Amino acid sequence: MVGGIGTGRTLWWASALSIPAIAIVPFTGTGWAVAYFVLGVGVFELFSSMFSVTRFSYRLAVLPPHLHGRVNAIMRFLMWGATPIGAVPGGALIGVIGARQTLWLCAAGFIVPQLLVVLTPGLRTLAEPAEAD
């Protein structure tokens, strides 16, 4: 996809299309309404994966090779380290305000960063990295 529309547009579209996907998750219920969860999370993960691969590839292309390991380690620590930190309050919130309200808060927590990416000026015209020799 990056080869067809460019890095910036791929990042922009992946973020923009993940917003409605995650926004339907709180409508999850019993019976057929569980499809909201399956569809929302499935589509969100598709575009999240597209964003992650594109971001990682761009980062590798623009960083000097001697920094690849360090920057990747920091990014993995920040991204994966947030998961257990969010799990504890998320579990506590379910007990206090209920599952549906917690899903709404989680959806908002996913949507806000995606909106920041979508609203970033110049992202769609991001310069492509130079070809490596």
C-alpha positions as CSV (number, residue, x, y, z in Angstrom):
1,M,0.0,0.0,0.0
2,V,2.8,2.4,0.8
3,G,4.2,1.9,-2.7
4,G,0.9,3.0,-4.2
5,I,-0.1,6.0,-2.0
6,G,3.0,6.8,0.1
7,T,4.0,6.5,3.7
8,G,2.1,9.6,5.0
9,R,-1.1,8.7,3.3
10,T,-0.9,5.1,4.5
11,L,-0.4,6.3,8.1
12,W,-3.3,8.7,7.7
13,W,-5.7,6.3,6.2
14,A,-4.9,3.5,8.7
15,S,-5.6,5.9,11.5
16,A,-8.7,7.4,10.0
17,L,-10.3,4.0,9.2
18,S,-9.5,2.6,12.7
19,I,-11.6,5.2,14.4
20,P,-15.1,4.0,13.3
21,A,-13.9,0.4,13.8
22,I,-13.1,0.8,17.4
23,A,-16.1,3.1,18.0
24,I,-18.5,0.3,17.4
25,V,-17.0,-2.0,20.1
26,P,-19.0,-0.5,23.0
27,F,-22.2,-1.6,21.3
28,T,-21.2,-5.2,22.0
29,G,-23.9,-7.2,23.8
30,T,-25.1,-10.7,24.0
31,G,-26.2,-12.9,21.1
32,W,-25.7,-11.3,17.6
33,A,-24.5,-8.1,19.2
34,V,-21.2,-9.8,20.0
35,A,-20.5,-9.2,16.3
36,Y,-19.8,-5.6,17.1
37,F,-16.9,-6.6,19.2
38,V,-15.6,-9.1,16.6
39,L,-16.0,-6.7,13.7
40,G,-14.7,-3.6,15.5
41,V,-11.6,-5.2,17.1
42,G,-10.9,-7.2,13.9
43,V,-11.0,-4.1,11.6
44,F,-9.2,-2.0,14.2
45,E,-6.4,-4.6,14.5
46,L,-6.1,-4.7,10.7
47,F,-5.5,-1.0,10.4
48,S,-3.4,-0.9,13.6
49,S,-1.1,-3.5,12.1
50,M,-0.9,-1.5,8.8
51,F,0.0,1.6,10.8
52,S,2.6,-0.2,12.9
53,V,4.4,-1.9,10.0
54,T,4.4,1.4,8.0
55,R,5.6,3.4,11.0
56,F,8.3,0.8,11.8
57,S,9.5,0.7,8.2
58,Y,9.7,4.5,8.0
59,R,11.6,4.7,11.3
60,L,14.2,2.2,10.1
61,A,14.6,4.0,6.8
62,V,15.2,7.4,8.3
63,L,17.4,6.4,11.4
64,P,21.1,5.7,11.2
65,P,21.6,1.9,11.4
66,H,23.5,2.2,14.7
67,L,20.4,3.6,16.4
68,H,17.9,0.9,15.1
69,G,18.2,-1.4,18.1
70,R,18.1,1.4,20.7
71,V,15.1,3.2,19.2
72,N,13.3,-0.1,18.7
73,A,13.9,-1.2,22.3
74,I,12.6,2.1,23.6
75,M,9.5,2.0,21.4
76,R,8.7,-1.6,22.4
77,F,9.1,-0.7,26.1
78,L,6.8,2.2,25.8
79,M,4.1,0.4,23.7
80,W,4.1,-3.0,25.5
81,G,4.8,-1.5,28.9
82,A,1.5,0.4,28.7
83,T,-0.5,-2.8,28.4
84,P,-0.2,-4.0,32.0
85,I,-0.5,-0.5,33.3
86,G,-3.8,0.0,31.6
87,A,-5.1,-3.5,32.5
88,V,-5.3,-2.9,36.2
89,P,-7.4,0.3,36.1
90,G,-9.4,-1.2,33.3
91,G,-10.4,-4.2,35.4
92,A,-11.1,-2.0,38.4
93,L,-13.3,0.3,36.2
94,I,-15.5,-2.7,35.1
95,G,-16.3,-3.4,38.7
96,V,-17.1,0.2,39.5
97,I,-18.9,1.6,36.4
98,G,-19.7,-1.5,34.4
99,A,-18.4,-3.2,31.3
100,R,-20.2,-1.0,28.6
101,Q,-19.0,2.3,30.2
102,T,-15.5,0.9,30.5
103,L,-15.6,-0.1,26.8
104,W,-16.6,3.5,26.0
105,L,-13.6,4.8,27.9
106,C,-11.3,2.4,26.3
107,A,-12.7,3.3,22.8
108,A,-12.1,7.0,23.6
109,G,-8.6,6.1,24.8
110,F,-7.9,4.5,21.4
111,I,-9.7,7.2,19.3
112,V,-7.9,10.3,20.8
113,P,-4.4,9.3,19.6
114,Q,-5.8,8.3,16.2
115,L,-7.4,11.7,15.9
116,L,-4.1,13.3,16.7
117,V,-2.5,11.4,13.8
118,V,-5.4,12.2,11.4
119,L,-5.3,15.9,12.4
120,T,-1.5,16.2,12.1
121,P,-0.8,18.8,9.4
122,G,1.4,17.6,6.6
123,L,1.2,13.9,7.4
124,R,-0.4,13.1,4.1
125,T,2.5,14.8,2.3
126,L,5.2,13.2,4.4
127,A,8.4,13.0,2.3
128,E,9.5,9.4,1.4
129,P,12.8,8.3,2.9
130,A,15.8,8.1,0.5
131,E,16.6,4.7,-1.0
132,A,19.3,2.9,0.9
133,D,22.4,1.9,-1.1
